[in-house]
Amino acid sequence: MIKTTLIYVFVLLISNLSIASVIQTTKSGNWKDSKTWLNGVKPCKNDSVVINTGDTVFINSSSAQSFYLKNKGVIYFKSYTNFLKCVDTNFENGKITGTSLGTFHTENITFSKKSILGKCNLDVSNILYIKDSLIISSAHGLKKIKSFINNGILLNEASADINLSGDLKNNGKILFNNGSLFFTSPAMISGTLSVIKLKLTESLIVQDSLTVLEKINGTGELVNKGILQLGMTKSNFMIDSLSLSFP
C-alpha cells in the first residue's frame, strides 16, 4: 500500500512539472490578458513568469498566481481586490506599486540590483533577502515579513513600518529613517542595526549591536547579549523588561 501511494505521489509530481511552463511578457498589459504574454499563453500557478524590462503588468485579478516570478519591470495594482500569489520571487531592477493597495503574497523574495517597493500590501511568509539594493518608496500598505536577511542596502525613504515575525540578520546597511520596526514573535537581531522606533510583543535578543534613537514600546522582553544603545527619554521606554545579565 505504501509503495503504491509513493508511486502515485511521484506520478503527480511529474505531471505537475510537465505542465509547468516559462511565461514571459512581450509588452505592458493585464495579467489575465493573453495579449500581454508571449504566444498568448497566460500564466498558471505552476508556471515560471518573467516580467521583462520596460513592461508593466497590471494585476487585474483577485487570483493571479505563479510558482516563480522574476520581475525586471513593474507590477501594478489598480484595486484593493487585486491579489498576486507566488512561491519564489526575484526582483531584478524590478518595482511593485499601484494606485490602490493590492496584496502581493510570496513565500520567499530576493531583491537584486536596484529594486523598488512602492504602494502595496506585502506578505512574505518565509524569507525576504536583499542581495543588492531595495528602496521602500511608499509607507502605504502593510509590510509583513517572517525572516529578513540583508546583505546589501535597504533605504526606507518613505519611513514605512515593517512587521517581523522572525529573525533579522543585517550584513549590510539599513537606513530606516522614521519608520518603526515591529517584532510580533520571539526573535533575534544579529549584525549592526540602528532604528528610530522599536516595538515588540515577545522576547527580542540583541546578538551584536542595536541602537534605538527615539522610542521602545510593547509588551515583550529585550535581552541584550551584545551592544545596546538607547537614545530615548525615560517616557519613551515602555516594555515589560530589559535583561542586561549577559557580560
N, C-alpha and C positions, 0 to 999 in steps of 0.2 A: 504493500500500500504506500509506504514511504517512497519507494523507488518510483512508483507511478506518479505520485504527486510532484516529485522533483523534476521528472521528465516534462510534466505538464507546465510547471513554472518556467522551465528552460525554453519551451516552445513559445510561451507567451512573451518572454524577454526578447527572443529572436524576432518574433513577429513585430514587436514594438520598434525594434531597431531598424527593421527592414522598411517600415513605412515612414520613418523619420527622414526629413529632407533638409537641405540648406536653402533657405528662402532669403532673397535679398532685394532691396529696393532698386527701382530704376528711376524713380522721381519722387517728389513730395506727394503725399496723399493720405487718405484714411486707411487705418489698419485693416478694416473689413472690406476695402475696395480692391478688387483683383487688379485694377489698372496700376496700383502702387507697386506691385511686385513683378519680378522677372518671370516671364512666361505666363503671367496671370494667375499664379498659384498663391493663394492666401495661406498664411501660417496656421498651423495646428499646434496643440500643446506639446507634441513630441518633437517638433522641429527646432532647428537652429536658425535664428534670424539675424541678419546683418542689415543695419540701417547705415547706408553709405554716406560719406562726407558730402555735405551740401543738401541732403534730403531731410525733410521734416515729416514725421509720421504722426498723424492726429489719432488719438485713441478714442474712436467713436463707438465704444462698446463698454459694457459692464462685465464682459467675459473674455477679453483679449488675453491670449496665453501663448507661451512658447517654452521650450525646455531651456535653451541657451539663447541669450540675446547679446549681440555685440553692437553697441551704439557708437557710431562715429559721426552721427548727425544730431537731430533734435527729436526728442519725444515730447509731444504737446497734448495737454489736457484741456478740453473745452467745457466740460461739465463735471460737477461733483459726483455724478454717477459713473464716470469713466474709471475703469479698473484694468490694470495690466499686471499679470502674474507670470513670473519666471522662476526657474530653479537657480541657474547661474547666470550672472550678468557681468559684462565688461564694458565700461565706458572708456573709449579711446578718443580724447578730444570731444567727447560727447556732452550733450546738455539735456536736461529734463526741466520743463517749465509748463506754463499754461495760463489761461485767463480765469480758470476755476480750479478748485482743489480736488483734482483727481487723485487716485491712490495707486502707487506702484509697490507691489509686494514681490520680494525675491529672497531666496534663502541665503545666497552669497552674492556680494557685489565687489568688483575691483574698479578703482578709478585710476587710469593711467593717462600719461601726458597731461594736458590741461583740461580738466573736465569741470562742468558747472552743474550744481544742484540748485534749481530755482523753485518756483511755487509748486508744491505738491505735498501729498502725504507719502512719506517713505517708511516702509516697514521691512526691515531686514531681520529675518528670523534666525540667522546664524552669524556670519562674519561680514563686516564691512572692512575692506582693505584699501588703503591709499598707497599706491605704488609711486606715483609722481606728484600730482597736484590736484587738489579739489577746492573750488571756490563755492561757498554757500552764498547765493545771491539774493535769497528771499527768506524772510522769517515766517512766511505764511505756510501753515501746514505742520502736522506732527512729524517729528523725525525719531522713529523708534528703531533701536538697534540692539542686537544682543551683544556681540563682542566686537571690539573696534581695535584694529591694528593700523598704525600709521608709520610708514617708512618714508614718507615724503613731506608734503606741506599741506596743511589744512588752513585755509583762510576763511574764517567765518565773518565776512564783511557785513552780513545782514544782522549779526547778533542773534541768530536763531538759537532756540533751546534744543538740546539733544538729550533724549531719554535712553539710558543704557540699562540693560538687564544682565550684563555680563562684564568681563574684564576689559580694561583699556590698556593697551601696550603702545607707548609712544617712543619710536626710534627716530622720529624726525622733528618737525616744527609744527606746533599748533598755535595759531593766532586767533584767539577766541573772541576778542572784543567784549561786548556787554552781554552776550548770551550766557545762559546758565546750563550747567551740566547736572543732570538728574539721574542718580543711580537708584533703580527700583528694586534691586535684588542684591544679595551679598556679592561683593566684587573686590577686585584688586587693581590698583594702578601701578604700573611699572614704567620706568623712564622718567623724564622730567616734564612736568606739566604745570602751566600757570593759567588760572581761570579767574573771572570776576566773581561768579556766584556758583556755589555748590549746594546741591540738595541730595539727601539720602534718606531712605526708609529702612535700610538694613545695615549690616556691617560693611565698612569700606576700609580696606587695608592699603596703606601707602607703603609701597615696597622701596621706592627710590626717593623721588623728590616731588612735592606738591606745594604750590603757592596759591592761596586763595586771597584775593585782594579786597573783596568787599563784603561778602555775606556767606555764611554757612547755616543751613536750617534743615529740619526734617525730624524724623523720629528714630534715627539709627545711631550707630556707634562708629566713630572714626578711630582707627587703630594705626598708630604711626610706627613703622619699622624702619623708616629712613629719615628724610629731612622734611619737616612740615613748617611752612612759613605762613603766618596769618597776618593780614593787613587790616582786618576789620575792627570796628569798635566792639565793646562788650555786648551791646544791644543787638548786634548783627551775628552773634554766635549762639544759635538756638538748636542744639541737638541733644539727644539723650545723654551721651557720654563721649569722653575723649580719653583714649588709652595711650599713655606715654611710658609704659612699663618696660619697653624694649631699650636696649643700650643705644 
